[in-house]
Amino acid sequence: MNSNQSIFGKGLTVVLPALLLMCGFTLTAVSANELTIGAAINKAGKQRMITQRVLKDYALAGMHIELGDPAGDLKNLIALFDSSLADLKQFSTSDELNKSLASIEKQWTPIRATLQDAPDRARAASLQEELDELLAACHKNTLLIAKSANNKTGDIVNLAGRQRMLSQRMAALYMLKAWKLDDPKFREKLTGAMDEFSAAQKTLEASPLSSDEIQALLARVKKSFAWFEMMGRSSSNRVIPNLINKSANSIQADMDKATALYAHANQ
């Protein structure tokens, strides 16, 4: 595969909703005009997660590690980010939010083009920085929507949704290490992501808004996170991308369910 060749190949005709479900993404039947504030926070928060998961898939595809078809997953994530952005544009009711979404789209457009090219190890470090800037814009956007909820449930939906992002951020930074991009700044970012995740986990566990069903999900997340703590803080040069990828996706799936439950309580 040359540097100008798309990672997606030709002749691939599939139904997007089915693919998204296969990759563990939750689909909803509501239109953008019918989004509740909790659902909008959830959708905006999921964009944060996508900024990190695409980097993880980019690295996996670049290393030719076929863990759950990273190239196919990457294609689905691009489509999901696009559709979420369109939905949030329709949902927007303020000039401030419109400007925030316009900023996201401006940053996303060149990143989208890079993600559709063949993965390039020499491009990965700068791509990580660009995705961090997009993550910051998506986080700001999520906070704008959460602020309009004006209650504690909006805050907890935001916090739970951010855990999905952190699971993929930890995995993405780990995959860069596996791809021989062992930059000290990436190690610092990984440590910071783990610290953030651990602190948020404790907040969610202590929240009165965490039902028994949510607490069961949080207990599973805690077990999955233990692998990150073990591998992320290890001084060993040994890397186990399959285990980290599995743990990250398990956390994302469980926190996706928990976030949806918090969002439903906000309706």
Backbone hydrogen bonds in HBPLUS format (Angstrom, degrees):
<---DONOR---> <-ACCEPTOR-->    atom                        ^
c    i                          cat <-CA-CA->   ^        H-A-AA   ^      H-
h    n   atom  resd res      DA  || num        DHA   H-A  angle D-A-AA Bond
n    s   type  num  typ     dist DA aas  dist angle  dist       angle   num
A0005-GLN N   A0002-ASN O   3.12 MM   3  5.42 165.0  2.15 113.4 118.0     1
A0019-LEU N   A0015-VAL O   3.23 MM   4  6.52 158.6  2.28 152.5 159.0     2
A0020-LEU N   A0016-LEU O   2.92 MM   4  6.15 162.1  1.95 163.5 168.4     3
A0021-LEU N   A0017-PRO O   3.09 MM   4  6.30 155.6  2.16 146.2 152.2     4
A0022-MET N   A0018-ALA O   3.03 MM   4  6.27 153.1  2.10 145.2 152.7     5
A0023-CYS N   A0019-LEU O   3.04 MM   4  6.31 140.6  2.20 144.8 155.1     6
A0025-PHE N   A0020-LEU O   2.91 MM   5  5.31 162.1  1.95 158.0 152.2     7
A0024-GLY N   A0021-LEU O   3.08 MM   3  5.14 160.7  2.12 104.3 109.6     8
A0034-GLU N   A0031-SER O   2.98 MM   3  5.23 146.3  2.10 104.7 115.1     9
A0035-LEU N   A0032-ALA O   3.27 MM   3  5.28 167.2  2.29 104.9 108.3    10
A0040-ALA N   A0036-THR O   2.93 MM   4  6.16 150.8  2.02 148.6 156.9    11
A0041-ILE N   A0037-ILE O   2.99 MM   4  6.25 155.0  2.06 147.0 153.0    12
A0042-ASN N   A0038-GLY O   3.00 MM   4  6.21 156.9  2.06 144.2 151.0    13
A0043-LYS N   A0039-ALA O   2.89 MM   4  6.11 157.1  1.94 145.3 151.1    14
A0044-ALA N   A0040-ALA O   2.90 MM   4  6.08 166.2  1.92 151.1 154.8    15
A0045-GLY N   A0041-ILE O   2.81 MM   4  5.88 156.6  1.86 146.7 154.2    16
A0046-LYS N   A0042-ASN O   2.96 MM   4  6.15 140.7  2.12 141.2 151.5    17
A0047-GLN N   A0044-ALA O   3.12 MM   3  5.35 134.8  2.33  99.5 111.3    18
A0048-ARG N   A0045-GLY O   3.05 MM   3  5.32 131.0  2.30 101.2 113.6    19
A0050-ILE N   A0046-LYS O   3.05 MM   4  6.40 154.2  2.12 148.1 154.8    20
A0051-THR N   A0047-GLN O   3.21 MM   4  6.52 149.6  2.31 146.5 152.4    21
A0052-GLN N   A0049-MET O   3.02 MM   3  5.50 142.9  2.16 110.3 120.5    22
A0053-ARG N   A0049-MET O   2.94 MM   4  6.20 160.4  1.98 155.6 162.2    23
A0054-VAL N   A0050-ILE O   3.03 MM   4  5.93 164.2  2.06 151.5 153.5    24
A0056-LYS N   A0052-GLN O   3.18 MM   4  6.54 156.2  2.24 146.8 153.1    25
A0057-ASP N   A0053-ARG O   2.94 MM   4  6.22 164.5  1.97 155.4 158.6    26
A0058-TYR N   A0054-VAL O   2.84 MM   4  5.94 150.3  1.93 141.0 150.1    27
A0059-ALA N   A0055-LEU O   2.98 MM   4  6.20 159.2  2.03 149.7 153.8    28
A0060-LEU N   A0056-LYS O   2.97 MM   4  6.24 162.2  2.00 150.2 155.5    29
A0061-ALA N   A0057-ASP O   2.83 MM   4  5.95 164.6  1.85 151.2 155.4    30
A0062-GLY N   A0058-TYR O   2.92 MM   4  6.04 149.5  2.01 139.5 148.8    31
A0063-MET N   A0059-ALA O   2.90 MM   4  6.15 140.5  2.06 145.7 155.9    32
A0065-ILE N   A0060-LEU O   2.93 MM   5  5.22 170.2  1.94 156.6 155.5    33
A0064-HIS N   A0061-ALA O   3.08 MM   3  4.85 150.4  2.17  95.8 104.8    34
A0067-LEU N   A0065-ILE O   3.04 MM   2  5.87 128.0  2.32 107.5  92.6    35
A0073-ASP N   A0069-ASP O   2.92 MM   4  6.14 159.2  1.96 156.1 163.1    36
A0074-LEU N   A0070-PRO O   2.82 MM   4  5.90 151.2  1.91 142.7 150.1    37
A0075-LYS N   A0071-ALA O   3.13 MM   4  6.40 154.3  2.20 141.8 147.7    38
A0076-ASN N   A0072-GLY O   3.09 MM   4  6.39 158.1  2.13 147.6 153.0    39
A0077-LEU N   A0073-ASP O   2.90 MM   4  6.15 152.5  1.98 149.0 156.9    40
A0078-ILE N   A0074-LEU O   3.06 MM   4  6.30 155.9  2.12 150.2 155.5    41
A0079-ALA N   A0075-LYS O   3.21 MM   4  6.51 160.1  2.26 146.0 150.8    42
A0080-LEU N   A0076-ASN O   2.87 MM   4  6.11 149.6  1.96 144.9 154.1    43
A0081-PHE N   A0077-LEU O   2.86 MM   4  6.08 157.9  1.91 151.3 156.3    44
A0082-ASP N   A0078-ILE O   3.04 MM   4  6.25 161.8  2.07 147.6 152.6    45
A0083-SER N   A0079-ALA O   2.97 MM   4  6.17 162.8  2.00 148.2 152.5    46
A0084-SER N   A0080-LEU O   2.92 MM   4  6.01 157.2  1.97 146.6 153.1    47
A0085-LEU N   A0081-PHE O   2.96 MM   4  6.08 156.5  2.02 148.1 154.3    48
A0086-ALA N   A0082-ASP O   3.06 MM   4  6.32 155.5  2.12 146.3 152.7    49
A0087-ASP N   A0083-SER O   2.97 MM   4  6.21 155.9  2.03 145.1 151.6    50
A0088-LEU N   A0084-SER O   2.93 MM   4  6.12 159.6  1.97 150.1 155.4    51
A0089-LYS N   A0085-LEU O   3.01 MM   4  6.20 145.0  2.14 142.6 151.8    52
A0090-GLN N   A0086-ALA O   3.22 MM   4  6.53 151.3  2.30 142.9 149.6    53
A0091-PHE N   A0087-ASP O   2.95 MM   4  6.23 144.2  2.08 142.3 153.3    54
A0092-SER N   A0088-LEU O   2.92 MM   4  5.94 142.2  2.06 143.2 151.4    55
A0098-ASN N   A0094-SER O   3.01 MM   4  6.25 154.5  2.08 143.9 151.6    56
A0099-LYS N   A0095-ASP O   2.93 MM   4  6.15 157.3  1.98 150.7 155.5    57
A0100-SER N   A0096-GLU O   3.04 MM   4  6.27 151.6  2.12 141.3 149.5    58
A0101-LEU N   A0097-LEU O   2.95 MM   4  6.18 160.8  1.99 152.6 156.6    59
A0102-ALA N   A0098-ASN O   2.97 MM   4  6.17 148.6  2.07 142.9 152.0    60
A0103-SER N   A0099-LYS O   2.99 MM   4  6.20 150.0  2.08 145.0 152.3    61
A0104-ILE N   A0100-SER O   3.07 MM   4  6.39 154.3  2.14 145.4 152.2    62
A0105-GLU N   A0101-LEU O   2.99 MM   4  6.23 161.6  2.02 147.1 151.6    63
A0106-LYS N   A0102-ALA O   3.02 MM   4  6.22 154.2  2.09 143.7 150.4    64
A0107-GLN N   A0103-SER O   3.10 MM   4  6.36 157.2  2.15 148.6 153.8    65
A0108-TRP N   A0104-ILE O   2.84 MM   4  5.94 156.1  1.89 152.6 160.4    66
A0109-THR N   A0105-GLU O   3.11 MM   4  6.11 153.7  2.18 148.6 152.1    67
A0112-ARG N   A0108-TRP O   2.75 MM   4  5.85 160.0  1.79 164.8 170.4    68
A0113-ALA N   A0109-THR O   3.31 MM   4  6.59 152.0  2.40 142.2 148.4    69
A0114-THR N   A0110-PRO O   3.11 MM   4  6.44 156.0  2.17 145.9 151.7    70
A0115-LEU N   A0111-ILE O   2.94 MM   4  6.23 160.5  1.98 157.0 162.1    71
A0116-GLN N   A0112-ARG O   3.21 MM   4  6.41 129.2  2.48 138.1 150.3    72
A0116-GLN N   A0113-ALA O   3.22 MM   3  5.24 138.6  2.40  96.1 107.5    73
A0117-ASP N   A0114-THR O   3.07 MM   3  5.33 157.9  2.12 107.8 114.8    74
A0123-ARG N   A0120-ASP O   2.88 MM   3  5.26 148.3  1.98 110.6 120.8    75
A0124-ALA N   A0121-ARG O   3.20 MM   3  5.15 148.0  2.31  99.2 108.4    76
A0127-LEU N   A0123-ARG O   3.01 MM   4  6.10 152.6  2.08 152.8 161.6    77
A0128-GLN N   A0124-ALA O   2.90 MM   4  6.12 149.3  2.00 146.5 154.2    78
A0129-GLU N   A0125-ALA O   3.25 MM   4  6.61 151.3  2.33 142.9 149.6    79
A0130-GLU N   A0126-SER O   3.00 MM   4  6.28 158.7  2.05 148.5 154.2    80
A0131-LEU N   A0127-LEU O   2.87 MM   4  6.07 156.7  1.92 151.0 157.4    81
A0132-ASP N   A0128-GLN O   2.97 MM   4  6.16 140.5  2.13 139.0 149.7    82
A0133-GLU N   A0129-GLU O   3.11 MM   4  6.47 149.1  2.21 144.5 152.0    83
A0134-LEU N   A0130-GLU O   3.00 MM   4  6.35 152.4  2.07 143.6 151.6    84
A0135-LEU N   A0131-LEU O   2.76 MM   4  5.92 150.5  1.85 141.4 150.2    85
A0136-ALA N   A0132-ASP O   2.99 MM   4  6.26 154.0  2.06 143.1 148.9    86
A0137-ALA N   A0133-GLU O   3.13 MM   4  6.44 152.6  2.21 142.5 149.4    87
A0138-CYS N   A0134-LEU O   2.87 MM   4  6.15 157.3  1.93 152.4 158.9    88
A0139-HIS N   A0135-LEU O   2.80 MM   4  5.99 150.6  1.89 150.1 158.8    89
A0140-LYS N   A0136-ALA O   2.99 MM   4  6.17 159.7  2.03 144.9 150.0    90
A0141-ASN N   A0137-ALA O   3.02 MM   4  6.22 152.1  2.10 141.0 148.9    91
A0142-THR N   A0138-CYS O   2.95 MM   4  6.19 153.0  2.02 143.2 150.0    92
A0143-LEU N   A0139-HIS O   2.96 MM   4  6.25 157.0  2.01 151.3 157.3    93
A0144-LEU N   A0140-LYS O   3.02 MM   4  6.29 147.5  2.13 144.1 152.7    94
A0145-ILE N   A0141-ASN O   3.21 MM   4  6.56 156.3  2.27 147.6 152.5    95
A0146-ALA N   A0142-THR O   2.86 MM   4  6.09 161.8  1.89 150.7 156.7    96
A0147-LYS N   A0143-LEU O   2.80 MM   4  5.87 151.1  1.89 144.8 152.0    97
A0148-SER N   A0145-ILE O   3.12 MM   3  5.29 126.5  2.42  98.4 111.5    98
A0149-ALA N   A0146-ALA O   3.02 MM   3  5.25 143.7  2.15 101.9 112.9    99
A0150-ASN N   A0147-LYS O   3.16 MM   3  5.45 134.1  2.38 103.5 114.2   100
A0156-ILE N   A0152-LYS O   3.04 MM   4  6.34 153.8  2.11 148.6 155.4   101
A0157-VAL N   A0153-THR O   2.93 MM   4  6.14 153.4  2.00 151.7 158.6   102
A0158-ASN N   A0154-GLY O   3.13 MM   4  6.28 157.7  2.18 142.6 148.4   103
A0159-LEU N   A0155-ASP O   2.95 MM   4  6.21 158.3  2.00 146.3 152.3   104
A0160-ALA N   A0156-ILE O   2.89 MM   4  5.97 167.4  1.91 148.0 151.7   105
A0161-GLY N   A0157-VAL O   2.93 MM   4  5.96 158.3  1.98 143.8 150.6   106
A0162-ARG N   A0158-ASN O   2.98 MM   4  6.14 143.5  2.11 141.4 151.1   107
A0163-GLN N   A0160-ALA O   3.14 MM   3  5.34 135.3  2.35  99.9 111.6   108
A0164-ARG N   A0161-GLY O   3.15 MM   3  5.52 134.8  2.36 104.5 115.1   109
A0166-LEU N   A0162-ARG O   2.94 MM   4  6.29 162.0  1.97 154.2 159.0   110
A0167-SER N   A0163-GLN O   2.96 MM   4  6.15 151.2  2.05 146.5 153.1   111
A0168-GLN N   A0164-ARG O   3.34 MM   4  6.67 156.6  2.40 145.8 150.5   112
A0168-GLN N   A0165-MET O   3.09 MM   3  5.34 117.5  2.50 101.6 115.8   113
A0169-ARG N   A0165-MET O   2.78 MM   4  6.03 148.1  1.88 150.5 161.5   114
A0170-MET N   A0166-LEU O   2.90 MM   4  5.99 167.6  1.92 150.5 152.5   115
A0171-ALA N   A0167-SER O   3.25 MM   4  6.40 157.6  2.30 135.5 141.8   116
A0172-ALA N   A0168-GLN O   2.77 MM   4  5.91 157.2  1.83 145.8 152.4   117
A0173-LEU N   A0169-ARG O   3.00 MM   4  6.16 170.0  2.01 155.4 157.1   118
A0174-TYR N   A0170-MET O   3.03 MM   4  6.16 147.6  2.14 140.3 149.8   119
A0175-MET N   A0171-ALA O   2.85 MM   4  6.11 151.0  1.94 147.4 155.4   120
A0176-LEU N   A0172-ALA O   3.04 MM   4  6.39 142.9  2.18 144.8 154.6   121
A0177-LYS N   A0173-LEU O   3.33 MM   4  6.62 148.8  2.44 137.0 144.1   122
A0177-LYS N   A0174-TYR O   3.09 MM   3  5.18 120.4  2.46  96.0 110.5   123
A0178-ALA N   A0174-TYR O   3.02 MM   4  6.43 152.5  2.09 145.0 153.1   124
A0179-TRP N   A0175-MET O   2.89 MM   4  6.10 132.5  2.12 138.1 151.0   125
A0181-LEU N   A0176-LEU O   2.82 MM   5  5.23 151.5  1.90 153.9 154.4   126
A0180-LYS N   A0177-LYS O   3.01 MM   3  5.16 147.3  2.12 114.4 115.0   127
A0186-PHE N   A0183-ASP O   2.94 MM   3  5.33 133.3  2.16 109.9 122.5   128
A0187-ARG N   A0183-ASP O   3.22 MM   4  6.66 151.0  2.31 150.1 158.6   129
A0188-GLU N   A0184-PRO O   2.95 MM   4  6.27 153.1  2.03 148.4 155.8   130
A0189-LYS N   A0185-LYS O   3.01 MM   4  6.18 153.4  2.09 137.3 144.4   131
A0190-LEU N   A0186-PHE O   2.93 MM   4  6.13 150.0  2.02 143.2 151.4   132
A0191-THR N   A0187-ARG O   3.01 MM   4  6.27 161.9  2.04 149.1 153.1   133
A0192-GLY N   A0188-GLU O   2.94 MM   4  6.16 159.9  1.98 147.7 153.7   134
A0193-ALA N   A0189-LYS O   2.89 MM   4  6.07 153.5  1.96 145.0 151.9   135
A0194-MET N   A0190-LEU O   3.00 MM   4  6.26 156.2  2.06 149.8 155.9   136
A0195-ASP N   A0191-THR O   3.00 MM   4  6.25 156.8  2.06 149.3 155.5   137
A0196-GLU N   A0192-GLY O   2.96 MM   4  6.19 160.2  2.00 149.1 154.3   138
A0197-PHE N   A0193-ALA O   2.93 MM   4  6.08 159.3  1.97 146.3 152.3   139
A0198-SER N   A0194-MET O   2.98 MM   4  6.13 165.9  2.00 149.9 153.3   140
A0199-ALA N   A0195-ASP O   3.07 MM   4  6.26 162.3  2.10 149.2 153.6   141
A0200-ALA N   A0196-GLU O   3.01 MM   4  6.18 163.5  2.04 151.8 156.3   142
A0201-GLN N   A0197-PHE O   2.90 MM   4  6.06 153.1  1.97 150.4 158.3   143
A0202-LYS N   A0198-SER O   3.23 MM   4  6.50 155.0  2.30 144.9 149.9   144
A0203-THR N   A0199-ALA O   3.17 MM   4  6.49 153.5  2.25 143.8 151.1   145
A0204-LEU N   A0200-ALA O   2.92 MM   4  6.17 161.4  1.95 155.8 159.9   146
A0205-GLU N   A0201-GLN O   2.98 MM   4  6.16 160.0  2.02 148.7 154.4   147
A0206-ALA N   A0202-LYS O   3.11 MM   4  6.24 143.2  2.25 140.7 149.6   148
A0207-SER N   A0204-LEU O   3.21 MM   3  5.12 150.2  2.30  98.4 107.3   149
A0210-SER N   A0207-SER O   3.12 MM   3  5.52 166.4  2.14 112.2 115.9   150
A0215-GLN N   A0211-SER O   2.79 MM   4  6.07 159.0  1.83 155.0 161.7   151
A0216-ALA N   A0212-ASP O   3.02 MM   4  6.24 148.1  2.13 144.0 151.3   152
A0217-LEU N   A0213-GLU O   3.27 MM   4  6.59 150.8  2.36 139.2 146.4   153
A0217-LEU N   A0214-ILE O   3.05 MM   3  5.05 115.8  2.48  95.0 110.6   154
A0218-LEU N   A0214-ILE O   2.86 MM   4  6.18 156.4  1.91 153.6 160.8   155
A0219-ALA N   A0215-GLN O   2.97 MM   4  6.16 143.9  2.10 142.0 151.0   156
A0220-ARG N   A0216-ALA O   3.27 MM   4  6.57 149.7  2.37 140.2 147.0   157
A0221-VAL N   A0217-LEU O   2.98 MM   4  6.29 154.3  2.04 148.1 155.9   158
A0222-LYS N   A0218-LEU O   2.97 MM   4  6.16 153.3  2.04 144.1 150.5   159
A0223-LYS N   A0219-ALA O   3.34 MM   4  6.63 149.7  2.44 138.7 145.1   160
A0224-SER N   A0220-ARG O   3.11 MM   4  6.46 156.8  2.16 149.0 155.2   161
A0225-PHE N   A0221-VAL O   2.86 MM   4  6.06 156.6  1.91 155.1 161.9   162
A0226-ALA N   A0222-LYS O   3.26 MM   4  6.42 133.0  2.49 135.7 146.0   163
A0226-ALA N   A0223-LYS O   3.29 MM   3  5.31 136.2  2.50  94.5 105.9   164
A0227-TRP N   A0224-SER O   3.24 MM   3  5.92 149.4  2.34 113.9 120.0   165
A0228-PHE N   A0225-PHE O   2.94 MM   3  5.23 123.9  2.27 105.0 119.3   166
A0229-GLU N   A0225-PHE O   3.11 MM   4  6.52 159.0  2.16 155.7 161.6   167
A0230-MET N   A0226-ALA O   3.01 MM   4  6.21 151.7  2.10 141.9 149.6   168
A0231-MET N   A0227-TRP O   2.90 MM   4  6.03 172.4  1.91 152.3 154.3   169
A0232-GLY N   A0228-PHE O   2.60 MM   4  5.22 152.6  1.67 142.9 153.1   170
A0234-SER N   A0231-MET O   3.33 MM   3  5.14 153.7  2.41  96.1 103.7   171
A0244-ILE N   A0240-ILE O   3.27 MM   4  6.54 166.2  2.29 157.4 161.4   172
A0245-ASN N   A0241-PRO O   2.85 MM   4  5.90 162.0  1.88 150.4 155.8   173
A0246-LYS N   A0242-ASN O   3.04 MM   4  6.11 158.7  2.09 140.5 146.3   174
A0247-SER N   A0243-LEU O   2.98 MM   4  6.16 160.4  2.02 147.0 152.3   175
A0248-ALA N   A0244-ILE O   2.91 MM   4  6.06 163.3  1.93 152.1 156.6   176
A0249-ASN N   A0245-ASN O   3.02 MM   4  6.18 162.5  2.05 149.3 153.8   177
A0250-SER N   A0246-LYS O   2.98 MM   4  6.12 147.5  2.08 143.4 152.6   178
A0251-ILE N   A0247-SER O   2.96 MM   4  6.19 160.2  2.00 150.1 155.0   179
A0252-GLN N   A0248-ALA O   2.93 MM   4  6.15 162.0  1.96 147.4 152.8   180
A0253-ALA N   A0249-ASN O   2.97 MM   4  6.08 161.6  2.01 142.3 147.0   181
A0254-ASP N   A0250-SER O   3.00 MM   4  6.19 164.9  2.02 150.6 154.6   182
A0255-MET N   A0251-ILE O   2.82 MM   4  5.94 162.5  1.85 155.7 161.1   183
A0256-ASP N   A0252-GLN O   2.78 MM   4  5.84 136.2  1.97 142.0 154.1   184
A0257-LYS N   A0253-ALA O   3.20 MM   4  6.47 153.3  2.28 142.0 147.4   185
A0258-ALA N   A0254-ASP O   2.99 MM   4  6.29 159.1  2.04 143.7 150.0   186
A0259-THR N   A0255-MET O   2.82 MM   4  5.81 159.3  1.86 140.2 146.1   187
A0260-ALA N   A0256-ASP O   3.06 MM   4  6.19 156.0  2.12 141.2 147.6   188
A0261-LEU N   A0257-LYS O   3.00 MM   4  6.28 147.5  2.11 144.8 153.8   189
A0262-TYR N   A0258-ALA O   2.95 MM   4  6.29 158.6  1.99 151.4 156.9   190
A0263-ALA N   A0259-THR O   2.82 MM   4  6.05 158.4  1.87 148.5 155.2   191
A0264-HIS N   A0260-ALA O   2.87 MM   4  6.02 149.6  1.96 141.5 149.5   192
A0265-ALA N   A0261-LEU O   3.15 MM   4  6.38 147.5  2.26 141.5 149.3   193
A0266-ASN N   A0263-ALA O   2.99 MM   3  5.10 145.5  2.11  99.9 110.7   194
A0267-GLN N   A0264-HIS O   3.17 MM   3  5.42 168.8  2.19 111.6 113.8   195
